[in-house]
Amino acid sequence: MIQGTGSDVGKSLLVAGLCRIARQRGIDVAPFKPQNMSNNAAACDNGGEIGRAQALQALACGIAPHTDLNPVLLKPETDKVAQVVVRGRVMSSMQATEFIDSRDTLLPAVLDSFTRLQSHHELVIVEGAGSPAEINLRQRDIANMGFARAANVPVCLLGDIERGGVIASIVGTHAVIDPEDAKLIRGFAVNKFRGDPRLFDDGVVAIEALTGWPCFGVIPWLDACAKLPAEDAVSQRHSAATGDRPVRIVAPMLSRMANFDDADPLRLEPGVEFEFVPPGSPVPQGRDLVILFGSKSTLGDLEFLRAQGWDHDILAHARNGGRVLGICGGYQMLGRTISDASGSDGRAGTVAGLGLLEVETRMHSDKVVRPVNATCAATGQTVSGYEIHVGNTTGPDCARPMFRIGEDADGAQSRNGRIAGTYLHGLMQDDRYRQAFLEQLGMTQCGFAYAADVEAALDELAAGIDAALDIERLFAVANQ
């Protein structure tokens, strides 16, 4: 099990890299995360959803995503309320205090999923959440040491030197955790080192002396990480484009934005200049496309959008002939109204949308989670994607759908075709569809194959980790 000294120390990508290394060595491997918190989710073939990071880790293993890989998923709806997904299915929405007081009741489901994975694979690499040093959360814990103790899983502790204070964070973890928990930690690793790792030799010696834990290695800053989808943190890096006339795309950073990895193929496309607009900044004018991504709380994020003044910016962009694309919750926001009588998507009520599409959305308690194969209504081209949403959208503009899924229509387009919305995620990962879409914005040639580039980045990540860590000693820990 890989646990971290804090959030965002690189646990998810380290697990992905270790999974790819194991696969390259002929080991039948699977990832596992007992409890995850993220609005970036992936649809599984068995009809449930898991954290997007576990889907990437499954890809690194060469296996299909399955709900056993992430049995408990928390999807924040507000600062204090999250939807609780257990084995891929929505259980309820809970206050944070309510969940903390009752989460140990989910441990049997977590252990059941883990036991099934153990029975089907030679090696399971587990990812913790947050840090075991959060001793205020240790009681009833199922994400870190609570799980590790219950399942008797050895642990490697990961520290992030990029943040500074890595010696204190590792030694401090040793100092504050329960001694019985500390016995499960078989060693540590240091992540994101820039420069010559020999410069940290004395730091390694100090940590080993103060904790008694051996060091498995110091991992350098790996450029491959930037080529892979992030789990739950939006990269605000402005992607530069090549060529004389790049396609310029912007996307407002909604407060509960979900599945924003839909942006990754566009962000990495050489001919696209992509920019996330942070709160407090206006949506810049004169861009080729504004994208509204999905949201875990559509009504709440529509209110947040208006509080930033982004509604005026988007309407001005549309009046000036600009294109707007809404995906999932973003699609719902583009309509005339959104009604949620029971608060199934975060809060109850009916509000006016942006009015850019002649459609209306009604929320309901039934959640659609499924991978799909669709046909582009305009070109007849087939494309793969997935749906994760509640609500049903109808109206005159639905007579001009973006896609057809079997006999059903999906999405809507305005009469002039410049405003469009769809419930389908993952569309831009399809190279042919992405090229056709970008050609409408003036691009003449797409520059890369997304799926192949992700596979290459996983191999590159694995190579960097393999060179930095004592993999044989680390993998041997799993057999102890």
Helices and strands as residue ranges (DSSP letters): E 2-4, H 11-24, E 29-32, E 35-37, E 41-43, E 49-51, H 52-61, G 67-69, E 72-76, E 81-86, E 89-95, H 96-102, G 103-106, H 107-120, E 123-126, G 135-137, H 145-151, E 155-160, G 161-163, H 166-176, H 179-182, E 185-193, G 197-200, H 201-211, E 215-220, G 223-227, E 247-252, E 257-258, G 260-263, H 264-268, E 272-277, E 289-292, E 294-295, H 298-307, H 310-319, E 323-327, H 329-333, E 337-340, E 349-352, E 360-376, E 382-394, G 396-399, E 403-405, E 408-410, E 412-413, E 419-422, G 427-429, H 431-439, H 450-468, H 471-477
